[in-house]
Amino acid sequence: MTGSAILSQAVDPKMGTVFKKTFLNTLATTIIDDEAGRAFMLTGDIPAMWQRDSTAQIRPYLILAQTQPAMRDLITRVIQRQFFNMTLDPYANAFNATANGHGHQSDQTTMGPWIWERKFEIDSLCYPVQLAYLLYRNTGETAQFDANFVTGVNALLTTFEMEQHHDQSEYRFIRTEDRPEDSLVRDGQGTPVAETGMIWSGFRPSDDACEYGYLVPANMFAVVILDYLQTIFSTVLDDPTIVARAKALATTVRAGIEAHGYTTNANGDQVYAYEVDGLGHANLMDDGNVPSLLSAPYLGYCAPDDPTYLRTRQTLLSPENPYYYSGKLAAGQGSPHTPANYVWPIALAMEGLTTPDSAAQLAILTTLVQTTGGTDLMHEGFDVNDDRRFTREWFSWANMMYCELLLTYLGFEIAR
């Protein structure tokens, strides 16, 4: 299967035009070979590699990798760079191409020349495991499971185990400039939490600080990739200790979600909370970034028709979610990271990727291609009444989420 084959099936010429531009943009503009031959991926208009973004940026290419060895090799080299990054510091979310000391070096945390930013986000550890596993599932490739992979996984498990008991952790993060959301309160520890079995996270996938320390969708993602690790280390690799650690973590985190990860909506129905602290506080909201509550079936935590998920979804895609916006051009989820009334193309694409309704998917695709602000590219967020008002002119993650939704609509599947 080739990009031309995909374009030939596009249901609308405009969708094909946008697909061609967005699908090729990542390959043409974001990939740099590092000194070891690994693939470093720029996030777009910021000259750093995010562990999260780089997975989402390259994930749609898994479909090509099923038949194209060159694409399989590229994805392998991205994974190898991700796990090199993880071995440097499992608490960091974004890295430099070389040890050049760029980025937020004045932050009050344990920085280093390779690190662009050191905001601890659970998904920064989950996404590389997801990509490594999906490459194996879709192609049979195992070269990504090298020594750095094993070292990185051990660092991941140790970090998750520690952050189940955050009061014992040495991690701190304070930023004295920029937005208040870029720093953690309580001398860099974050707001207080009680132990729940879940993993504490300092920041959301938006890179904004968590209001409450247990980010429920990120913990859902952790459960999924911990299950992946059990498969990898009992079939491809042989390490019963890692299998046991991953299983124990998955069990306790899932139990924590089920015991503490809920709240009630305006109708009194039980729905998933976005964040909780184990002390009785909960956020009823969602964010345009992924992992989100909306993305739970996409991540693999639950089925798309799970009753609790459907109740949560209905609540989130309504004004009860303070970051749900509706206007002349679009309706969907935004983020506290961007201005009010700005909807995120990532969230619109996720809305389509988590419904089996092809008519709904087509409607979302139509909205996406009609709201590019004349650029034929996706953005971080755009004004629901004026798509010429948008944030981030070059945002590869959003581009590839549009591509993944179109591929899904056309019947091209990524095996999970």
Secondary structure, DSSP 8 states (H G I E B T S, - for coil): --HHHHHHT-SSHHHHHHHHHHHHHHHHHSEEE-TTS-EEE--BSSSSEEHHHHHHHHGGGHHHHTT-HHHHHHHHHHHHHHHHHHHH-TT-SEE-SSS---S-TTSBS---TTEEE----HHHHHHHHHHHHHHHHHH---TTSSHHHHHHHHHHHHHHHHHTTGGG-----B--SS-GGGS-HHHHT-S-----SS---SB-TTS-B-SSSEEHHHHHHHHHHHHHHHHIIIIIS--HHHHHHHHHHHHHHHHHHHHHSEEE-TTS-EEE-SEE-SSS-EE----SSSS-STTHHHHTSS-TT-HHHHHHHHHHTSTTSTTEEE-SS-EEE--TTS-TTEE-HHHHHHHHHT---HHHHHHHHHHHHT-STTSSS--SEEETTEEEEEE-S-BHHHHHHHHHHHHHHTT-----
